[in-house]
Amino acid sequence: MAAELYDGQYVNLGIGLPTLVPNYVESGVHVVLQSENGILGVGPYPYDDEVDVDLINAGKETVTVLPGASFFDSALSFGMIRGGHIDVAILGAMQVSTSGIWRTGRSPAR
């Protein structure tokens, strides 16, 4: 997914594996990262001496913010995604089965 991002995009990172995407963005490509819990301008993970336990992403991981970052509630955050104001939303998979069978034992609706 990171190889498909290009300079200037606004990118939402869901919880789980999507939080690793910034580690693989090509050099010279600058994207603005959004966390679903209401941060636009998420920076890199902090070093141990930079941790602010009140500054977390949607996956409850400590993060940093870049100059110009903004904070808002999660309702506005999801409104930005649904309203098309974020270029890319990278979502984490939840309860995915290798066989494609839902927990109820039925196949997913098509």
C-alpha positions in Angstrom: 0.0 0.0 0.0 2.8 2.5 0.8 4.1 2.2 -2.7 0.8 3.6 -4.0 1.0 6.8 -2.0 2.1 10.0 -3.6 3.3 13.4 -2.5 0.7 15.6 -0.9 -1.9 13.1 0.0 -3.9 13.0 3.2 -3.8 9.5 4.5 -5.9 7.9 7.3 -4.2 5.1 9.1 -6.5 2.6 10.8 -5.4 0.4 13.8 -3.1 -2.5 13.4 -0.9 -3.1 10.4 -1.8 0.3 8.7 0.2 2.1 11.4 3.3 0.5 9.8 2.7 2.1 6.4 4.8 5.2 7.1 7.9 3.0 7.5 7.6 2.1 3.8 6.7 5.3 2.1 9.3 6.1 -0.6 11.9 8.7 0.2 10.8 12.1 -1.0 7.1 11.4 -0.7 5.5 13.5 1.9 2.0 12.6 3.1 -0.1 14.1 5.9 -1.2 11.3 8.3 -4.5 11.2 10.1 -5.4 9.0 13.1 -9.0 7.9 13.4 -9.2 9.2 17.0 -8.8 12.8 15.8 -5.2 13.8 14.9 -4.2 15.3 11.6 -0.5 15.6 11.3 0.7 12.5 13.1 4.4 12.3 13.3 6.8 9.3 13.8 6.7 7.1 16.9 8.5 8.9 19.8 11.8 7.8 21.3 11.6 6.7 24.9 12.6 10.1 26.2 9.9 11.8 24.1 6.9 9.8 25.1 3.7 11.8 26.0 1.3 9.2 27.3 -1.6 11.5 26.5 -0.7 11.6 22.8 -1.9 8.3 21.2 -3.2 7.1 17.9 -6.4 5.0 17.4 -4.5 1.8 18.3 -3.5 3.3 21.7 0.1 3.6 20.6 2.1 6.8 21.7 2.8 9.1 18.7 4.3 12.5 18.0 2.7 15.3 16.0 4.2 17.5 13.4 4.1 21.3 13.4 0.7 22.5 12.3 -1.1 19.3 13.5 -4.7 19.6 14.6 -6.9 17.7 17.1 -10.6 17.0 16.9 -13.1 14.4 18.0 -13.6 11.1 16.3 -16.9 12.0 14.8 -15.3 14.8 12.8 -12.4 12.4 12.0 -14.8 9.9 10.4 -16.7 12.7 8.8 -13.5 13.8 7.1 -13.0 10.2 5.8 -16.6 9.6 4.6 -16.9 13.1 3.2 -14.0 12.6 0.8 -11.6 15.1 2.5 -9.0 12.4 3.1 -7.4 11.0 0.0 -6.7 7.4 1.2 -8.0 5.4 4.2 -6.0 2.4 5.0 -8.0 0.1 7.2 -6.9 -2.7 9.4 -8.6 -6.1 9.0 -10.6 -7.4 11.9 -11.6 -11.1 12.4 -10.6 -12.2 8.9 -10.7 -15.9 8.3 -8.4 -17.6 5.8 -11.4 -19.6 4.5 -13.6 -16.5 4.1 -16.3 -17.9 6.5 -17.8 -15.5 9.0 -17.9 -16.5 12.7 -21.5 -17.6 12.2 -20.4 -20.3 9.8 -22.1 -18.6 6.8 -20.4 -17.3 3.8 -20.3 -13.5 3.5 -23.2 -11.8 1.6 -22.2 -10.8 -1.9 
